[in-house]
Amino acid sequence: MLILTMRRIRVSLGLVVVAVAALGVSAGAESLLVTAGDVTDTSAVLWLRGTTAGTVTVRHGPPGREGHPIGIGVSEATDLTAKLRLKDLTPATRHRYTVSQGEHRVEGELVTAPAPGSLAPITFTWSGDLGSRARCRHVADGYPIFATLARVAADFFVFVGDTIYADEACRGPDTVPGGGFVARTLPEFRAKHRYNRSDPHVQEFFRRSSVYAIWDDHDVRSNFSGPHQRLMPIGRAAFLDYFPILPPADDPGRLYRSFRWGRLLEMFILDTRQYRSRNAELDGPGKTMLGAAQKRWLVERVSASAATWKVVVTSVPLSVPSRLGSADSWSGASVFGLPLPSATGFAAERDAILSALRQAGVKNLVFLTAEAHHAELMRHQITSDWAVHELMAGPLSAALGRPRPLDVSLNPRSLFALGGVETFGQVRIDATGLTARIVDIAGQIRFSYTIGSQEADTGPSPSRASLTAR
């Protein structure tokens, strides 16, 4: 009887949403939307979308000490979106903000990073892949994994690509209307972002947690190669319109960047899309995923980092090969982990980067990823005396994947792999080490793995690494 009742409730809600859509009103469009991100120890970027063209008022500060109101204009030219850099914030402090326009008002909060010399612990979550054709917003449940994320302690969230599925149409009687098209124009790309961001669970989560976001292929087109995809500039413009990112004035399309969280963590966010060579090119020293400038930036900045843990965010995996018929990952396509003849991946560049970082003596190096639609924690013994870890989670709400053989050239060891369920990851870093957990949509911790500081340099040791599967 309960199951039957719930089905009737879902059908009723679906009819209400369809009726609203028939009147030309999209779900959530009349609400203020907010997201904070790209947080440092003294600043943050606040993104908002108003309800109508005009002025939106922002107040922010520590609880009970919100400052003077700041007016910011929104217009149809940017789809009513705007961004404001919050400055002179206090490190390691919870700050609140209030955004209002007319009768609409929302409140949110963010945590600033510790000062560069602080040993304060850090906790964050990560995942990717939101809203593929069969996993769009449900009329009753929306995107329920964000309700679970909101219950997990974290200083920030890392959104590792595929923040929308611009190239897939949301269909089905249980799906909230508004995403049933393939995006081809700037308004359509923006509508895809608005569709995902308007979900009540997503909004509630982003009012509680700041985000560092990067795009991946479905933010434009499946497996796209940067300058060779004509829709790339439009997809990038919409992505920038809808996330709290402020690129440098002299490079307004730049998405790769880094952030320091105290003495323990520096995070390097890669753009694996807009500079890459064509996927179909044969792998070799002339083929690039990052482009020369970004590759140089990555090697130099990671090698020079004084943080204990260096976390590199890459929207495509290091060692999970592409499926047959695709050459989208660093590894390219393979059979049982062995590269296919005439390989068309990006392994030559990947291996050159890893070699440079090993020669620079980089310790405690971790790669954070999503994209493969399953969760997996991996340890790559690159040489006898140097290893790195790769942590993968997801999807948030997309077609469910399954683990597959890893690229053998990295001498990998899969510590844990889980498919067939939506997941996200949680990382905690303190003075003793880094602990990674895989959490499923129901909030269950499915696996926990701890790496002691320096372990990535000295090799595995029972006293330095521990594993728990549940």
N, C-alpha and C positions, 0 to 999 in steps of 0.2 A: 504493500500500500504506500509506503514512504517513497519507494522508487517511482511508482506511478505518479504520485503527487508532485515530485520534483520534476518529472518530465513535463507534466502539465504546466508547472510554473515556467519552465524554460520556453515552452511553446508560446505561452501568453506573453512573456517578455519579448520573444522574437516578433510577435505580431505588433506589439507596441513600437518596437524599433523600426519595423518596416513601415508602419503608419507615419512615424516621425519623418522617415526618409522621404516618403511620398509627399510630404508637405515642404520638402526642400531644406530641412534642417538636419545637419549632421550631428551625430551624438557627440556631446562634449564641446561643440563649437562655440557655445555661448559662455563657456567658463574661461577664466584666466588660467593660462598654463605657465609654469615656472620650472626652471632647472638651474642649479648652480654647478659649476665645474672649474676645471683647470686651477685648482686651489694650490697656493703656495703657503709659506709661513706668514706672509703679510698681505696677501691679496687673493682674490677669486673673481670669476666671471659669472655674472648673473644673467641668464637668458629668460626672456618672457615673451608671451604672446597675449596681446590685448584682446578685448571683445569687440572693439570698434576703433576706427581711426581717431587719433587724439592723443591726450597725455595720460600716461600711466605713472603713478606715484610709488616710489620705493623708499622704504626706511630700513636701516640695518644697524646691527651692533650686538654686543653681548646681551644676554637676557636682562631685561629691565633697564637697559641703557641704549635703546635704539636711537639713532641720531636724527637729524633734521630730515624732512622729506626731500626727495630728489625727484624732479619731474623728467620723464623721458618720453619722447614722442614716438608713436607708431603710426605707420601708414600702410595703405594697400600695396605700395611698391615693394615692401619686404614681407608681405603677407601678415601684417600686424605684429611682426616679431622685432625684437630689439635686444641689445646686449649692453651691459654696464659693468665696467671693471670696478670692483670694490677694493679700495686701497687702505693702507695704514691699519690693517687688521692686527690683532694680537695673536702671536703664535700659540699653537696648542690650545685653542679656545673654541668653545661652541658659540657660534654667532647665529643670530636669528635675523630674518628679513620678513618684511611685510610688503606685499604688492597689491595695489588697489587701483580700480578704475570705476568711477561711478559707484553703483551699489555692489560691485564685485570686489572681493577681498580674499587673498590667500596668504598663508604664512608658511615659511619654510625655515630650514636650518642647515648649517654646514659646520664642519670642524676644520680649522686651519692646521697646517702641518707644524710639527715641532721646529724649533730653531735648528740650524744646521749642526750644531754640536751636541744636540740632545740625544740621550739614549732611551727616550720614551718609546714604549712598545707601539706597534702599528698593526692594525687589522683592516683588511680590505677584502672585497668580493670581486669576482669577475665572471663573465660569460659572454655569449654572443648569439646571433641568429634569431631574429624576431619577426614572425609573421609571414611564413611561406604560405603558399596557396591553400594547403589543407590545415593550417594551424593559425589562422587569423583570429581576431577577437571573437570570442564566443558571446552570444547574446546574454547569457547569464553569468558566466565565469570570467569573461574578458581574457586577460593574460594572468592567470592565477599565480604563476611562479613569482611575480613581483610582490604579492602579498607575503609569500614565504621569505623572500629577500628582505622585506621590511622588518621581519622578526629576528634577523641575524645581526649580531653586533658587527659594525664595520665603520671605519673612518671615511671610506669612499668606495665607489664602484668603478670598475674598468669595463667599459662596453667595447668588446673586441670584435667589431665589424658586423656587417649585415644588420645594421640598425633598422633597415626596412628591406622589403623584397619588391623593389621597383619594377622588376621584370616578371612578376607573377600576379595574377588576378585573384583576389579573395572571393571565394564562391561558397555557396551552401546555405541551407535554410537556417542553420544555427549560427551563422556568421553576421556580425554587426555590419550593415551596409556602409559603404564609403570607400572600400578598397578594391572594388571589383573591376580593375582595369590595369593595363600595363602602362607605366609612366613614359611619356615621350616629350613632354613639355615641362618648363619650369613650374607652372602651377600644378601640374599633375605630380611631379616629384615632391613638391611641398605638401600636397594633399596626402601622399603616402606617409610622410613624416607626421603630419598632424593626426592622421588616423591612429597611428601607434601611440603617439604621445598623449592623446586624449583619453586613453583607457584609464578608468579610475584607479586601478591597481598601480599602473605605471606612474600616474601623477602622485599618488600617495607616497610611493617609494622615493621619487625624485624630490619630494618636499622634505624627506628625512635624510637623504644622502646626496653628496656631491658626486659628479661623474667625470671621468676622463674617457672620451670617446674617440674612436677611429673608425673609418669606413672600411668596407671590403667590397667584393664584386657585386653582390646583389643590391648594394646601394645605388648601382647604375645598371649593369648587365652581368649575367653569369660569366665568370672567368674573364672579365674584360682586361685588356692590356692598355693602360693609360692613354698615351697620346694617339693611339690607333683606334680609339672608340669615340665616335663623334658626339655621343651624349655625355662623355666624361665631364666637360666643363659645367653642364647643366646640373648633373647629379652632385658635383662638388659644391656648386653654389647653393643648392637646396640643403645639403648636409651642413654647410656653414651657417645657413639661415636658421637651422633648427638645433644646433648644439652650442654650448657655452665655450666657444673657441675663438680667440682673437689672434689671428696670424700676424706676423710682423708687417709693418706698413710697406717695407720694400720687397716683400714676397707674400702677397695677399692670398695665394693659393696653397701655401705651405701648411701641411698637417703634421709632419713629424716634429717632435718636441720632447723635452725631458723635464722631470720634476723631482725635487729633493724632499724627502721626509726625514728630517733629523739626520743623525749620524748613521742610522741603520739602513736606509733605503734610498736609492736613486732609481727612478723608473724612466725608461727610454721607449717612447711610443713611435713605432715605425709606420710609414705609409708604403704599403707593398703594392700600390695600384698605379698611381699617376705617372710614375717614371719608368715603368717596366718595359722591357723588350716584348715583342710578340711572343705569345706562349708557344707557337708552332716552330720557332727557331730552334735549331739544334743547340744543346747546352755546350758551353765553352767559356773561355775567359772574356769574350766580348759580349756575352749575354748578361743582362742585369735586371734585377727586380727592384732595386733601390735607386738606381741612378748614381753617378759618380759622386755628386755632392753629398747625398744622404749617406752613402756607404762610408765616405771619409769622415763625416760627422759622427757616425755610429762608432767606428773603430777608435777615433780620437777621444770622444767623450767617455765611452765606457772604460778605455784604458786609463784615463786620467781621473776617473771617479774615486773620491775618497770614502764613499759610502761602503758600509760592510757588505750589503747585498746589492747587486746590480740586476734589475729585472727588466728584460727586454720584451716589449709587447709587440707581437707579430700576428697579423690577422690570418696568416696562413701558416700551417705547421712546418717545423723543421724536418720531421721524420715520418709523417704519415703521408704515404704516396697518394697522388691523385688517382681517381678511378680511371679505368681504361677509357680511352677516348678523350681524356683531358690531360693537360700538362700545366696545371694551375699552381701546384705547391712548389716549395723549394726542391722537393725530391723528384717531381715529375711522376710519370706513370711507371708502375712496376708490376711484376708478378711474384707473389710470395716474398716481397721485399727486395727482389733483385731488379735493378734497372733494366728496362727494355732496351734492345738495340736501338741505336739512333735516338738516344734519350733527349727529351725536349723539356726538361725541368730547369731549375736554376741552382743545381747542386754545386757547380763550379764557384759561383759567387758565395754561396753559403759556406763552403769549405774554406774559401780564402778569408772570409771574415772570422771564422772560428780559429783558423791558424794564426791570424794576426792577434787575436785576443789572447790565445794561449802564449804566444811569444812575448806579449806584453805582461804576462804574469797575472792576468785577471783571475781573481778568486771569487767564489760564491756567486756564480753566474747562473741565472734562471731565465728561461724563455716562457712567456705566458701567451697562450693562444686559444682559439676556438675553431670554428669553420667546419670541422669534420663531423659535427652533429653527434658526437659521443664524447664521453669523458675518459681521460687517460692521463696517468702520471708516468713519466719516462725518465730514465737515467741513461745518458749517452757517454760511454767511455771513449772519448775522442782519441786519446793516447793512453799509454800505460800509467801516466802520472797526471792526467788532466781529464776531468769529466764535467759535464753540464747537465742540468735538469730541464725538462720540458713539461709544463703543466697545462693540460687542456680540459676545458669544460664546455657544456652546452648540449643541446640547444636550449634557448629560453622558451621558444615556441616555434618550432619548424619541423620539417620531416625528420623522423628519428633515424639515426645511423647506427652502425655496428662497428666494433673494432676490426682492424685488418692488419696484415703483416706490416711491420715497420721497415723503413729503409735500412738495410743491413750495413750500409757503408758508414753509418755513425756508431756501429757496435752498440745497438740499443738494448736496454732491458726494460720491459714493460712492468712497472710495479703494480699497476692496477688499471683495469679497463672496464668500462660499463657502457652499454648501449641500450636502446629501447626505452629511454626515459629522459625527460627534461632535467637538466642539472645546472648548477653553478658551482664555482669554487670559492673557498674562503682561505685566505692566507693570514697567518699571524707571525710577526717578526718581533723578537725581543733580543736581549743581549746573549741568549744562549743558542739561538738558531731560528730556523724558519719552519713552520708547520703548515702544510697544505691539506685541506679537507675537500672532499667532493660531497655536495649536499644535493639531494633530489628534490623534486617539486613538492613533496610532502614534508620537507624539512628534516628528513632522516640523513644523518651523516653516514655515507656509504663507505668511506675510506679516509684514513688519516695517515700522514707521512711526515716525519720530522727529519730535517737535515741540520746537523750541527754546523756552526760557523766554521769555515775552512774546509769542510768536507768535499766541496767541489774541486779543491786543489789536491787533497791528500789521498782521495780514494775512499771507498766504503769501509766503515768500521762499525761493529756492533754497538760501540759506545757512543757513536756519533749519529747514527741513523736508526730510526725505529719506524715500523709499519704496523698499522692496525686496520683490518678490514672488518666491515660489519654487514 
